[in-house]
Structures are given as C-alpha cells and as structure tokens.
Amino acid sequence: MTILWTILALALGTYLLRLCGPLLHNRFEPSGRVRVALSASAAVLLCAMAAVSALTAGHGFAGWARPAGVLVGAVLALRKVSFLIVVVAAAATTAALRLLGVS
C-alpha cells in the first residue's frame, strides 16, 4: 500500500511542478544571465545525453563501432546533409564495422 501512496505523491508533485510554469509565467522575469545559463544548460544536457548514448551500453563501453557511426552522422549533419542520409550512413557505418569484427 505504501507503493501506491508513493506513486500518488510523486504524481501530485509532478503535476504541481508543471502547474508552476503557467501560474508564475507573468510574475517572474528571469534576468539575461539566467536566460543565457538556462539556454546553455539545455545544450550541455543534450550533448551529455548524446555522449552517454553513443559511448555506453549497459554499464560499460559500447565498443568502437557505435562511436564511429555517431561520428559519421555528426560530420554529415554538420555538412547539412539530409537527415535520412545521416541516419542511414551512421547505421551503415556501425553495421559495417561490426560486420568486420570491430565491436
């Protein structure tokens, strides 16, 4: 029964936290430095999540094939290649390296 109360408390907390945005929108104006920091933190968080996904599998290193595929995809994305081609090239690179025995 305590698990049910825990889930309900977390759900209520989540709902109230999401409700704070619309309620405080007109009452709180963050400074320019805070806005820049929030923008930078969002980009850093996205990069960190991408790095963890690219470099780890389970509790260890994912091997060299996956980071190589991500690198190919990143280079193509920076060159503004079509998204479909970026994804296919990254997957093909990873698959080819794994086929060649690179883990």
N, CA, C and O atoms as a GROMACS GRO file, in nm:
protein
  412
    1MET      N    1   0.081  -0.120   0.000
    1MET     CA    2   0.000   0.000   0.000
    1MET      C    3   0.085   0.126   0.000
    1MET      O    4   0.044   0.230  -0.052
    2THR      N    5   0.207   0.117   0.059
    2THR     CA    6   0.293   0.235   0.061
    2THR      C    7   0.343   0.271  -0.078
    2THR      O    8   0.370   0.387  -0.108
    3ILE      N    9   0.354   0.170  -0.164
    3ILE     CA   10   0.398   0.197  -0.302
    3ILE      C   11   0.292   0.281  -0.373
    3ILE      O   12   0.326   0.373  -0.447
    4LEU      N   13   0.166   0.249  -0.351
    4LEU     CA   14   0.059   0.326  -0.413
    4LEU      C   15   0.061   0.471  -0.366
    4LEU      O   16   0.044   0.563  -0.447
    5TRP      N   17   0.082   0.493  -0.237
    5TRP     CA   18   0.088   0.630  -0.184
    5TRP      C   19   0.211   0.703  -0.238
    5TRP      O   20   0.205   0.823  -0.265
    6THR      N   21   0.320   0.633  -0.253
    6THR     CA   22   0.440   0.694  -0.310
    6THR      C   23   0.415   0.737  -0.454
    6THR      O   24   0.452   0.848  -0.493
    7ILE      N   25   0.354   0.651  -0.531
    7ILE     CA   26   0.324   0.685  -0.671
    7ILE      C   27   0.228   0.803  -0.679
    7ILE      O   28   0.247   0.893  -0.761
    8LEU      N   29   0.126   0.805  -0.594
    8LEU     CA   30   0.032   0.916  -0.593
    8LEU      C   31   0.100   1.047  -0.550
    8LEU      O   32   0.070   1.152  -0.607
    9ALA      N   33   0.189   1.041  -0.453
    9ALA     CA   34   0.260   1.161  -0.408
    9ALA      C   35   0.351   1.214  -0.519
    9ALA      O   36   0.358   1.335  -0.541
   10LEU      N   37   0.420   1.124  -0.587
   10LEU     CA   38   0.506   1.166  -0.698
   10LEU      C   39   0.425   1.223  -0.813
   10LEU      O   40   0.466   1.321  -0.876
   11ALA      N   41   0.311   1.164  -0.841
   11ALA     CA   42   0.224   1.215  -0.948
   11ALA      C   43   0.173   1.354  -0.913
   11ALA      O   44   0.172   1.443  -0.999
   12LEU      N   45   0.131   1.374  -0.789
   12LEU     CA   46   0.084   1.505  -0.746
   12LEU      C   47   0.197   1.608  -0.750
   12LEU      O   48   0.176   1.722  -0.794
   13GLY      N   49   0.315   1.569  -0.707
   13GLY     CA   50   0.430   1.660  -0.713
   13GLY      C   51   0.464   1.699  -0.855
   13GLY      O   52   0.495   1.815  -0.882
   14THR      N   53   0.460   1.603  -0.946
   14THR     CA   54   0.487   1.632  -1.086
   14THR      C   55   0.384   1.727  -1.143
   14THR      O   56   0.418   1.821  -1.215
   15TYR      N   57   0.257   1.702  -1.112
   15TYR     CA   58   0.150   1.789  -1.161
   15TYR      C   59   0.167   1.931  -1.108
   15TYR      O   60   0.154   2.027  -1.184
   16LEU      N   61   0.196   1.945  -0.979
   16LEU     CA   62   0.212   2.078  -0.921
   16LEU      C   63   0.334   2.150  -0.977
   16LEU      O   64   0.330   2.271  -0.998
   17LEU      N   65   0.442   2.076  -1.003
   17LEU     CA   66   0.560   2.137  -1.062
   17LEU      C   67   0.532   2.188  -1.203
   17LEU      O   68   0.577   2.295  -1.241
   18ARG      N   69   0.457   2.111  -1.280
   18ARG     CA   70   0.420   2.155  -1.416
   18ARG      C   71   0.321   2.272  -1.412
   18ARG      O   72   0.320   2.354  -1.503
   19LEU      N   73   0.241   2.278  -1.309
   19LEU     CA   74   0.145   2.387  -1.295
   19LEU      C   75   0.213   2.519  -1.260
   19LEU      O   76   0.160   2.626  -1.288
   20CYS      N   77   0.330   2.511  -1.199
   20CYS     CA   78   0.403   2.633  -1.160
   20CYS      C   79   0.440   2.718  -1.282
   20CYS      O   80   0.439   2.840  -1.272
   21GLY      N   81   0.471   2.657  -1.394
   21GLY     CA   82   0.509   2.733  -1.513
   21GLY      C   83   0.401   2.831  -1.557
   21GLY      O   84   0.428   2.951  -1.563
   22PRO      N   85   0.282   2.784  -1.588
   22PRO     CA   86   0.176   2.878  -1.629
   22PRO      C   87   0.137   2.977  -1.520
   22PRO      O   88   0.102   3.091  -1.550
   23LEU      N   89   0.141   2.934  -1.393
   23LEU     CA   90   0.100   3.024  -1.285
   23LEU      C   91   0.202   3.135  -1.259
   23LEU      O   92   0.164   3.247  -1.227
   24LEU      N   93   0.329   3.105  -1.273
   24LEU     CA   94   0.434   3.202  -1.245
   24LEU      C   95   0.486   3.273  -1.369
   24LEU      O   96   0.578   3.354  -1.360
   25HIS      N   97   0.429   3.244  -1.483
   25HIS     CA   98   0.480   3.298  -1.609
   25HIS      C   99   0.485   3.451  -1.608
   25HIS      O  100   0.586   3.508  -1.649
   26ASN      N  101   0.381   3.516  -1.564
   26ASN     CA  102   0.376   3.662  -1.567
   26ASN      C  103   0.429   3.726  -1.440
   26ASN      O  104   0.444   3.848  -1.435
   27ARG      N  105   0.459   3.649  -1.338
   27ARG     CA  106   0.504   3.705  -1.211
   27ARG      C  107   0.655   3.703  -1.195
   27ARG      O  108   0.708   3.773  -1.109
   28PHE      N  109   0.724   3.627  -1.276
   28PHE     CA  110   0.868   3.611  -1.260
   28PHE      C  111   0.936   3.635  -1.393
   28PHE      O  112   0.903   3.570  -1.492
   29GLU      N  113   1.030   3.728  -1.396
   29GLU     CA  114   1.105   3.760  -1.518
   29GLU      C  115   1.253   3.732  -1.492
   29GLU      O  116   1.318   3.809  -1.421
   30PRO      N  117   1.307   3.623  -1.548
   30PRO     CA  118   1.449   3.593  -1.524
   30PRO      C  119   1.540   3.696  -1.591
   30PRO      O  120   1.506   3.752  -1.695
   31SER      N  121   1.653   3.720  -1.530
   31SER     CA  122   1.749   3.815  -1.586
   31SER      C  123   1.813   3.758  -1.712
   31SER      O  124   1.797   3.640  -1.743
   32GLY      N  125   1.885   3.841  -1.782
   32GLY     CA  126   1.952   3.798  -1.904
   32GLY      C  127   2.054   3.689  -1.880
   32GLY      O  128   2.067   3.596  -1.959
   33ARG      N  129   2.127   3.700  -1.768
   33ARG     CA  130   2.228   3.598  -1.735
   33ARG      C  131   2.161   3.464  -1.707
   33ARG      O  132   2.214   3.359  -1.746
   34VAL      N  133   2.047   3.466  -1.640
   34VAL     CA  134   1.975   3.341  -1.610
   34VAL      C  135   1.924   3.278  -1.739
   34VAL      O  136   1.931   3.156  -1.755
   35ARG      N  137   1.874   3.359  -1.830
   35ARG     CA  138   1.827   3.305  -1.958
   35ARG      C  139   1.940   3.242  -2.038
   35ARG      O  140   1.923   3.135  -2.096
   36VAL      N  141   2.056   3.308  -2.040
   36VAL     CA  142   2.172   3.252  -2.111
   36VAL      C  143   2.216   3.122  -2.046
   36VAL      O  144   2.247   3.024  -2.115
   37ALA      N  145   2.218   3.120  -1.912
   37ALA     CA  146   2.258   2.999  -1.840
   37ALA      C  147   2.160   2.884  -1.867
   37ALA      O  148   2.203   2.770  -1.887
   38LEU      N  149   2.031   2.913  -1.868
   38LEU     CA  150   1.932   2.808  -1.895
   38LEU      C  151   1.947   2.755  -2.038
   38LEU      O  152   1.936   2.635  -2.061
   39SER      N  153   1.971   2.844  -2.131
   39SER     CA  154   1.990   2.801  -2.270
   39SER      C  155   2.114   2.715  -2.284
   39SER      O  156   2.112   2.611  -2.351
   40ALA      N  157   2.222   2.757  -2.221
   40ALA     CA  158   2.346   2.679  -2.228
   40ALA      C  159   2.330   2.545  -2.158
   40ALA      O  160   2.382   2.443  -2.205
   41SER      N  161   2.260   2.543  -2.046
   41SER     CA  162   2.245   2.417  -1.973
   41SER      C  163   2.162   2.317  -2.053
   41SER      O  164   2.186   2.197  -2.045
   42ALA      N  165   2.066   2.365  -2.130
   42ALA     CA  166   1.987   2.274  -2.214
   42ALA      C  167   2.076   2.211  -2.321
   42ALA      O  168   2.065   2.091  -2.348
   43ALA      N  169   2.163   2.290  -2.382
   43ALA     CA  170   2.254   2.237  -2.484
   43ALA      C  171   2.354   2.138  -2.423
   43ALA      O  172   2.382   2.034  -2.482
   44VAL      N  173   2.406   2.170  -2.306
   44VAL     CA  174   2.501   2.081  -2.240
   44VAL      C  175   2.434   1.950  -2.201
   44VAL      O  176   2.494   1.843  -2.217
   45LEU      N  177   2.312   1.956  -2.152
   45LEU     CA  178   2.239   1.835  -2.115
   45LEU      C  179   2.215   1.747  -2.237
   45LEU      O  180   2.230   1.625  -2.230
   46LEU      N  181   2.177   1.808  -2.348
   46LEU     CA  182   2.155   1.731  -2.472
   46LEU      C  183   2.284   1.665  -2.519
   46LEU      O  184   2.282   1.548  -2.558
   47CYS      N  185   2.395   1.738  -2.515
   47CYS     CA  186   2.524   1.679  -2.554
   47CYS      C  187   2.565   1.566  -2.460
   47CYS      O  188   2.617   1.464  -2.506
   48ALA      N  189   2.542   1.583  -2.332
   48ALA     CA  190   2.577   1.477  -2.236
   48ALA      C  191   2.495   1.352  -2.260
   48ALA      O  192   2.547   1.241  -2.252
   49MET      N  193   2.367   1.369  -2.288
   49MET     CA  194   2.282   1.252  -2.316
   49MET      C  195   2.325   1.183  -2.444
   49MET      O  196   2.325   1.060  -2.450
   50ALA      N  197   2.363   1.260  -2.545
   50ALA     CA  198   2.410   1.200  -2.670
   50ALA      C  199   2.541   1.125  -2.647
   50ALA      O  200   2.560   1.017  -2.702
   51ALA      N  201   2.630   1.182  -2.568
   51ALA     CA  202   2.758   1.116  -2.542
   51ALA      C  203   2.739   0.986  -2.466
   51ALA      O  204   2.802   0.885  -2.498
   52VAL      N  205   2.653   0.987  -2.366
   52VAL     CA  206   2.628   0.865  -2.288
   52VAL      C  207   2.567   0.758  -2.379
   52VAL      O  208   2.604   0.641  -2.371
   53SER      N  209   2.473   0.797  -2.464
   53SER     CA  210   2.409   0.701  -2.554
   53SER      C  211   2.508   0.645  -2.655
   53SER      O  212   2.502   0.527  -2.690
   54ALA      N  213   2.599   0.729  -2.702
   54ALA     CA  214   2.694   0.686  -2.804
   54ALA      C  215   2.806   0.600  -2.749
   54ALA      O  216   2.857   0.512  -2.818
   55LEU      N  217   2.845   0.624  -2.624
   55LEU     CA  218   2.965   0.560  -2.573
   55LEU      C  219   2.941   0.444  -2.478
   55LEU      O  220   3.034   0.367  -2.451
   56THR      N  221   2.821   0.429  -2.427
   56THR     CA  222   2.799   0.323  -2.328
   56THR      C  223   2.688   0.228  -2.370
   56THR      O  224   2.595   0.265  -2.442
   57ALA      N  225   2.700   0.106  -2.323
   57ALA     CA  226   2.597   0.004  -2.340
   57ALA      C  227   2.593  -0.074  -2.209
   57ALA      O  228   2.692  -0.136  -2.170
   58GLY      N  229   2.480  -0.071  -2.143
   58GLY     CA  230   2.473  -0.134  -2.011
   58GLY      C  231   2.555  -0.053  -1.913
   58GLY      O  232   2.528   0.065  -1.891
   59HIS      N  233   2.656  -0.116  -1.855
   59HIS     CA  234   2.740  -0.047  -1.757
   59HIS      C  235   2.882  -0.029  -1.807
   59HIS      O  236   2.971   0.003  -1.728
   60GLY      N  237   2.905  -0.048  -1.936
   60GLY     CA  238   3.041  -0.038  -1.986
   60GLY      C  239   3.049   0.032  -2.120
   60GLY      O  240   2.950   0.083  -2.172
   61PHE      N  241   3.167   0.032  -2.174
   61PHE     CA  242   3.195   0.095  -2.302
   61PHE      C  243   3.125   0.018  -2.414
   61PHE      O  244   3.124  -0.105  -2.413
   62ALA      N  245   3.068   0.090  -2.509
   62ALA     CA  246   2.989   0.027  -2.616
   62ALA      C  247   3.075  -0.032  -2.726
   62ALA      O  248   3.023  -0.101  -2.813
   63GLY      N  249   3.202  -0.008  -2.725
   63GLY     CA  250   3.289  -0.053  -2.832
   63GLY      C  251   3.313   0.062  -2.930
   63GLY      O  252   3.259   0.171  -2.912
   64TRP      N  253   3.391   0.037  -3.031
   64TRP     CA  254   3.431   0.144  -3.124
   64TRP      C  255   3.336   0.162  -3.240
   64TRP      O  256   3.338   0.267  -3.304
   65ALA      N  257   3.253   0.065  -3.271
   65ALA     CA  258   3.166   0.075  -3.387
   65ALA      C  259   3.058   0.182  -3.368
   65ALA      O  260   3.033   0.262  -3.458
   66ARG      N  261   2.996   0.184  -3.253
   66ARG     CA  262   2.889   0.282  -3.230
   66ARG      C  263   2.942   0.426  -3.230
   66ARG      O  264   2.884   0.509  -3.299
   67PRO      N  265   3.050   0.459  -3.157
   67PRO     CA  266   3.100   0.597  -3.165
   67PRO      C  267   3.144   0.637  -3.306
   67PRO      O  268   3.132   0.753  -3.344
   68ALA      N  269   3.196   0.541  -3.382
   68ALA     CA  270   3.235   0.573  -3.520
   68ALA      C  271   3.112   0.607  -3.603
   68ALA      O  272   3.117   0.700  -3.684
   69GLY      N  273   3.004   0.535  -3.585
   69GLY     CA  274   2.881   0.566  -3.656
   69GLY      C  275   2.825   0.702  -3.616
   69GLY      O  276   2.777   0.777  -3.700
   70VAL      N  277   2.832   0.732  -3.487
   70VAL     CA  278   2.786   0.862  -3.440
   70VAL      C  279   2.872   0.973  -3.498
   70VAL      O  280   2.822   1.079  -3.535
   71LEU      N  281   3.002   0.950  -3.506
   71LEU     CA  282   3.093   1.049  -3.564
   71LEU      C  283   3.061   1.075  -3.711
   71LEU      O  284   3.058   1.190  -3.755
   72VAL      N  285   3.036   0.969  -3.786
   72VAL     CA  286   2.998   0.985  -3.927
   72VAL      C  287   2.868   1.064  -3.937
   72VAL      O  288   2.856   1.154  -4.020
   73GLY      N  289   2.771   1.030  -3.854
   73GLY     CA  290   2.645   1.103  -3.855
   73GLY      C  291   2.662   1.249  -3.819
   73GLY      O  292   2.598   1.336  -3.879
   74ALA      N  293   2.747   1.278  -3.721
   74ALA     CA  294   2.770   1.417  -3.680
   74ALA      C  295   2.837   1.498  -3.790
   74ALA      O  296   2.800   1.612  -3.815
   75VAL      N  297   2.935   1.437  -3.856
   75VAL     CA  298   3.004   1.508  -3.965
   75VAL      C  299   2.905   1.538  -4.078
   75VAL      O  300   2.904   1.649  -4.132
   76LEU      N  301   2.824   1.441  -4.113
   76LEU     CA  302   2.726   1.464  -4.220
   76LEU      C  303   2.621   1.567  -4.178
   76LEU      O  304   2.577   1.648  -4.260
   77ALA      N  305   2.580   1.565  -4.053
   77ALA     CA  306   2.483   1.663  -4.006
   77ALA      C  307   2.541   1.803  -4.008
   77ALA      O  308   2.473   1.899  -4.044
   78LEU      N  309   2.668   1.816  -3.971
   78LEU     CA  310   2.733   1.947  -3.975
   78LEU      C  311   2.747   1.999  -4.118
   78LEU      O  312   2.751   2.120  -4.141
   79ARG      N  313   2.754   1.908  -4.214
   79ARG     CA  314   2.761   1.948  -4.355
   79ARG      C  315   2.622   1.969  -4.415
   79ARG      O  316   2.608   1.989  -4.535
   80LYS      N  317   2.520   1.963  -4.328
   80LYS     CA  318   2.380   1.987  -4.366
   80LYS      C  319   2.327   1.890  -4.470
   80LYS      O  320   2.255   1.928  -4.562
   81VAL      N  321   2.365   1.763  -4.454
   81VAL     CA  322   2.314   1.657  -4.540
   81VAL      C  323   2.174   1.621  -4.491
   81VAL      O  324   2.141   1.643  -4.374
   82SER      N  325   2.094   1.567  -4.577
   82SER     CA  326   1.957   1.526  -4.542
   82SER      C  327   1.959   1.432  -4.421
   82SER      O  328   2.047   1.348  -4.407
   83PHE      N  329   1.858   1.450  -4.333
   83PHE     CA  330   1.850   1.372  -4.210
   83PHE      C  331   1.844   1.222  -4.237
   83PHE      O  332   1.908   1.143  -4.167
   84LEU      N  333   1.770   1.183  -4.337
   84LEU     CA  334   1.758   1.041  -4.372
   84LEU      C  335   1.895   0.984  -4.409
   84LEU      O  336   1.929   0.873  -4.368
   85ILE      N  337   1.972   1.058  -4.486
   85ILE     CA  338   2.105   1.011  -4.527
   85ILE      C  339   2.197   1.004  -4.406
   85ILE      O  340   2.279   0.913  -4.395
   86VAL      N  341   2.185   1.101  -4.314
   86VAL     CA  342   2.267   1.100  -4.193
   86VAL      C  343   2.241   0.974  -4.112
   86VAL      O  344   2.334   0.907  -4.069
   87VAL      N  345   2.114   0.941  -4.092
   87VAL     CA  346   2.079   0.824  -4.012
   87VAL      C  347   2.124   0.695  -4.081
   87VAL      O  348   2.181   0.606  -4.017
   88VAL      N  349   2.100   0.685  -4.210
   88VAL     CA  350   2.138   0.564  -4.284
   88VAL      C  351   2.290   0.548  -4.286
   88VAL      O  352   2.340   0.437  -4.268
   89ALA      N  353   2.362   0.657  -4.306
   89ALA     CA  354   2.509   0.649  -4.309
   89ALA      C  355   2.565   0.610  -4.173
   89ALA      O  356   2.658   0.530  -4.165
   90ALA      N  357   2.510   0.666  -4.067
   90ALA     CA  358   2.557   0.631  -3.933
   90ALA      C  359   2.530   0.484  -3.902
   90ALA      O  360   2.616   0.414  -3.848
   91ALA      N  361   2.410   0.438  -3.935
   91ALA     CA  362   2.376   0.297  -3.910
   91ALA      C  363   2.461   0.204  -3.998
   91ALA      O  364   2.506   0.100  -3.951
   92ALA      N  365   2.481   0.242  -4.122
   92ALA     CA  366   2.562   0.160  -4.212
   92ALA      C  367   2.706   0.153  -4.166
   92ALA      O  368   2.769   0.047  -4.174
   93THR      N  369   2.759   0.263  -4.118
   93THR     CA  370   2.897   0.263  -4.067
   93THR      C  371   2.909   0.170  -3.947
   93THR      O  372   3.002   0.089  -3.939
   94THR      N  373   2.817   0.181  -3.854
   94THR     CA  374   2.819   0.094  -3.737
   94THR      C  375   2.804  -0.053  -3.777
   94THR      O  376   2.877  -0.138  -3.727
   95ALA      N  377   2.712  -0.080  -3.865
   95ALA     CA  378   2.689  -0.218  -3.909
   95ALA      C  379   2.810  -0.274  -3.983
   95ALA      O  380   2.847  -0.390  -3.962
   96ALA      N  381   2.872  -0.195  -4.069
   96ALA     CA  382   2.988  -0.241  -4.144
   96ALA      C  383   3.105  -0.272  -4.051
   96ALA      O  384   3.174  -0.372  -4.068
   97LEU      N  385   3.126  -0.184  -3.954
   97LEU     CA  386   3.236  -0.209  -3.860
   97LEU      C  387   3.210  -0.333  -3.775
   97LEU      O  388   3.302  -0.409  -3.746
   98ARG      N  389   3.087  -0.353  -3.738
   98ARG     CA  390   3.055  -0.474  -3.659
   98ARG      C  391   3.068  -0.599  -3.745
   98ARG      O  392   3.108  -0.705  -3.696
   99LEU      N  393   3.033  -0.587  -3.873
   99LEU     CA  394   3.049  -0.700  -3.965
   99LEU      C  395   3.196  -0.736  -3.984
   99LEU      O  396   3.231  -0.853  -4.001
  100LEU      N  397   3.281  -0.634  -3.979
  100LEU     CA  398   3.426  -0.656  -3.990
  100LEU      C  399   3.491  -0.702  -3.860
  100LEU      O  400   3.611  -0.729  -3.856
  101GLY      N  401   3.410  -0.711  -3.754
  101GLY     CA  402   3.462  -0.762  -3.628
  101GLY      C  403   3.500  -0.656  -3.528
  101GLY      O  404   3.548  -0.688  -3.419
  102VAL      N  405   3.480  -0.530  -3.562
  102VAL     CA  406   3.506  -0.422  -3.465
  102VAL      C  407   3.384  -0.412  -3.375
  102VAL      O  408   3.272  -0.393  -3.421
  103SER      N  409   3.408  -0.426  -3.246
  103SER     CA  410   3.293  -0.427  -3.155
  103SER      C  411   3.248  -0.292  -3.115
  103SER      O  412   3.152  -0.279  -3.038
   0.00000   0.00000   0.00000
